[in-house]
Amino acid sequence: MAYDLLLSPGKIGTMELRNRVVMTAAEMSLGQTNGCPTEKLMAYYEARARGGVGLIIPGICRVNDMGAASTFTQLAMSQDYQIEPMRAFAERIHRQGAKLCLQLHHPGRQGYASSINTLPLVIPVVERFPKVLDALFKCTPLLLGLEAKGICQSVQAPSAGELANHGATRIHAMSRREVKKLISDFVEAAVRCQKAGVDAVELHGGHGYLIQQFLSPNTNQRTDEYGGSFENRLRFLREIIEGIRLRCGRDYPLIVRLTADEMYARLGKPWKGYGLEEGKKIAKRLEELGVDAINVTSACYDVYNAWLEPTSFEPGWRAYLAKEIKSVVSIPVIAANYMRSPEQAERQLEEGVQDFIGSARSFICDPDWVNKVAAGHPEQIRRCIGCLNCISSFMQRATVGLNGECALNPAVGRETADAALPRDGYGRKVLILGAGPAGLMAAQTLARRGFEVEVLEEKGEPGGQVNTAAACHLKGKLHWCIEDLMESLRLLGVPVRTGVTATAEEILAKRPYAVFFATGARPLVPKLLPGVDRPQVCTAPDIIHGRRNIENKRVVVVGSGMTGLETAELLSRAGNDVTVVEMAKEIAPGTWFQLRDDEMERLLPAGVRFLTNKKLIAVGDKDVTLQDMRGGHSFLPADAVVLSLGVRPVQGALYDELKNLHQRVIPIGDAVRSGTIADAVHSGYDAAIHLI
């Protein structure tokens, strides 16, 4: 397939782009407290520019230091001293043939109270005593704990209304003076961008941040000129646009990222916020105000999965939003639309859905995405599987001063080191036992280092536990990671032999320099549990792979991790009456909330029941015995019991034997500790670099 439209030049205002590909903003915590770009951040985005992206929009950029910070490590254009460092960043992007646009942002009610008024104090101290920042990050759990209890300063918002599902615990309605000051901050930030040689600015009016909060009747209940009517709710954004035009001129490219539909209807609350018709009305007014392009998005933090989709969503599911916006404006429309393939991108351009294809996660996962398409090898793309490790790792790691990660691209945040990976293998033989994500990633990395690598897999196909996860309802995209790793090994000339059970003698006969154990894990079955050997008891993989078929029965699923929830969904779809039992006090403990919420959206309407704080202590003939946290017992009818209690690493006698006979036997992935796809991939990558 040709990708003539995707690879054709495009224009946004006066800005000419080499193609129709835009890397949209996604914060990865690669900056520093003073808002200037770090070498790590510049290398990260430079790799995407080198990879062929036409326009780079880095993560959120704050416009003032007093109350607009979302992280201590985001970019900023709040001070004049940030102009020259940003110029150096822009020049690096330009040298790779791409253009740079900064996204000006304020979190509003979705911000963190711990950042209020603290940065002006923190920045000079950290610049003089860098170790102070480490101490501040150690205090983060305490500060977040205080925020959760409301012991904190309040963040700015149009109105002191309801709290966001994921955001500050205290908000206050901005005074008119605060509103005017913040409008000026946005304008001044844009002026600094222009002075720094940044090619364009984008105003973030989506995802429930402050600009959208002014637009929405759900979060804007003001009675002055900035609230009430449509035009009044638009006034905050309008005055920012007018100020930028006055100071920067009509020719300076200006984009607005706009939530076209707040999508509260997905929560059964269609009366809240605004829908697509009002989104179209906003877009028309933005064109009239002189905006050069609309970057269409959707929803807010209250409806998280409708703007940052998990695996189960269909690529392009919200393309209709962009098409509707495009039908009422003549300026270019950018949209991400959960883009996952060049075929999808080209089709959406052909059908007039949009003018530019946006994505963040696709290019986080594969910086060379565009170049591979241009070279005629889209099959070589490392595809994003929508696992949400990027956002979950960012949210967890940014609070301790670390950057977000990609599950499938371990080089994120260490692009310079990865590009300089030493060729020091010198053809030495390495055997890898197991073709799951850890083993395949280790094989890829070792081959890049110049080792002669061979992968031996006991089962008939590669994939390991990914095969189980991908067999669940709507989770087939997870298997892309295995397909893409296999393609990379094919290009590197690494053989992957399946259906091979090797003995220690056979392994040693190959005279390997090292042996990597990527043998995965097996479902945990507590052997001492009374009744566990009854015929109605099985494990979650038995259900997922169809080794056990249960229909129209009363089924108890024990364990509410993602595998347990996905198994419950399969059982429910087969007509079973399903109850999920969880020993912890909450469902899916430790699971990223978006993944849990995604499953619950299907399980709750299907009538699946949940019992928490309950421990399975025995399986009877037609029931199970549960114990609560106080020691009380209860009985639950059950025709079948499905155990989803996690997995146990597989090493076994072969590992013990080889460990005694060979000096370099290295376990990786689930063979060390059970975890996610991201854990496995990073384990294989790190071991292949640091352990031999």
Stockholm file with secondary structure:
# STOCKHOLM 1.0

chainA/1-692         MAYDLLLSPGKIGTMELRNRVVMTAAEMSLGQTNGCPTEKLMAYYEARARGGVGLIIPGICRVNDMGAASTFTQLAMSQDYQIEPMRAFAERIHRQGAKLCLQLHHPGRQGYASSINTLPLVIPVVERFPKVLDALFKCTPLLLGLEAKGICQSVQAPSAGELANHGATRIHAMSRREVKKLISDFVEAAVRCQKAGVDAVELHGGHGYLIQQFLSPNTNQRTDEYGGSFENRLRFLREIIEGIRLRCGRDYPLIVRLTADEMYARLGKPWKGYGLEEGKKIAKRLEELGVDAINVTSACYDVYNAWLEPTSFEPGWRAYLAKEIKSVVSIPVIAANYMRSPEQAERQLEEGVQDFIGSARSFICDPDWVNKVAAGHPEQIRRCIGCLNCISSFMQRATVGLNGECALNPAVGRETADAALPRDGYGRKVLILGAGPAGLMAAQTLARRGFEVEVLEEKGEPGGQVNTAAACHLKGKLHWCIEDLMESLRLLGVPVRTGVTATAEEILAKRPYAVFFATGARPLVPKLLPGVDRPQVCTAPDIIHGRRNIENKRVVVVGSGMTGLETAELLSRAGNDVTVVEMAKEIAPGTWFQLRDDEMERLLPAGVRFLTNKKLIAVGDKDVTLQDMRGGHSFLPADAVVLSLGVRPVQGALYDELKNLHQRVIPIGDAVRSGTIADAVHSGYDAAIHLI
#=GR chainA/1-692 SS CCCTTTTSCEEETTEEESSSEEECCCCCCCSCTTSCCCHHHHHHHHHHHHTTCSEECCSCEESCTTTCCSCTTSEECSSGGGHHHHHHHHHHHHHTTCEEEEEEECCGGGSCGGGTTTHHHHHHHHHHCTHHHHHHHHHHHHHHHHHHTTCSCCEEESSSCCCCSSSCSCEEECCHHHHHHHHHHHHHHHHHHHHTTCCEEEEEECBTCHHHHHHCTTTCCCCSTTSSSHHHHHHHHHHHHHHHHHHHCTTSCEEEEEESCCCGGGGTCTTSSCCHHHHHHHHHHHHHTTCSEEEEECCBGGGGGGTSCCTTSCTTTTHHHHHHHHTTCSSCEEECTTCCCHHHHHHHHHTTSCSEEEESHHHHHCTTHHHHHHTTCGGGCCCCCCCCHHHHHHHHHGGGTCCCCCSSCTTTTCHHHHHTCCCCCTTCEEEEECCSHHHHHHHHHHHHTTCEEEEEESSSSSCTTHHHHHTSTTCGGGGHHHHHHHHHHHHHTCCEEESCCCCHHHHHHTCCSEEEECCCEEECCCTTSTTTTSTTEEEHHHHHTTSSCCCSSEEEEECCSHHHHHHHHHHHHTTCEEEEECSSSSSSTTSCHHHHHHHHHHHTTTTCEEECSEEEEEECSSEEEEEETTSCEEEEECSEEEECCCEEECCHHHHHHHHHHCSCEEECGGGTSCCCHHHHHHHHHHHHHHCC
#=GC SS_cons         CCCTTTTSCEEETTEEESSSEEECCCCCCCSCTTSCCCHHHHHHHHHHHHTTCSEECCSCEESCTTTCCSCTTSEECSSGGGHHHHHHHHHHHHHTTCEEEEEEECCGGGSCGGGTTTHHHHHHHHHHCTHHHHHHHHHHHHHHHHHHTTCSCCEEESSSCCCCSSSCSCEEECCHHHHHHHHHHHHHHHHHHHHTTCCEEEEEECBTCHHHHHHCTTTCCCCSTTSSSHHHHHHHHHHHHHHHHHHHCTTSCEEEEEESCCCGGGGTCTTSSCCHHHHHHHHHHHHHTTCSEEEEECCBGGGGGGTSCCTTSCTTTTHHHHHHHHTTCSSCEEECTTCCCHHHHHHHHHTTSCSEEEESHHHHHCTTHHHHHHTTCGGGCCCCCCCCHHHHHHHHHGGGTCCCCCSSCTTTTCHHHHHTCCCCCTTCEEEEECCSHHHHHHHHHHHHTTCEEEEEESSSSSCTTHHHHHTSTTCGGGGHHHHHHHHHHHHHTCCEEESCCCCHHHHHHTCCSEEEECCCEEECCCTTSTTTTSTTEEEHHHHHTTSSCCCSSEEEEECCSHHHHHHHHHHHHTTCEEEEECSSSSSSTTSCHHHHHHHHHHHTTTTCEEECSEEEEEECSSEEEEEETTSCEEEEECSEEEECCCEEECCHHHHHHHHHHCSCEEECGGGTSCCCHHHHHHHHHHHHHHCC
//
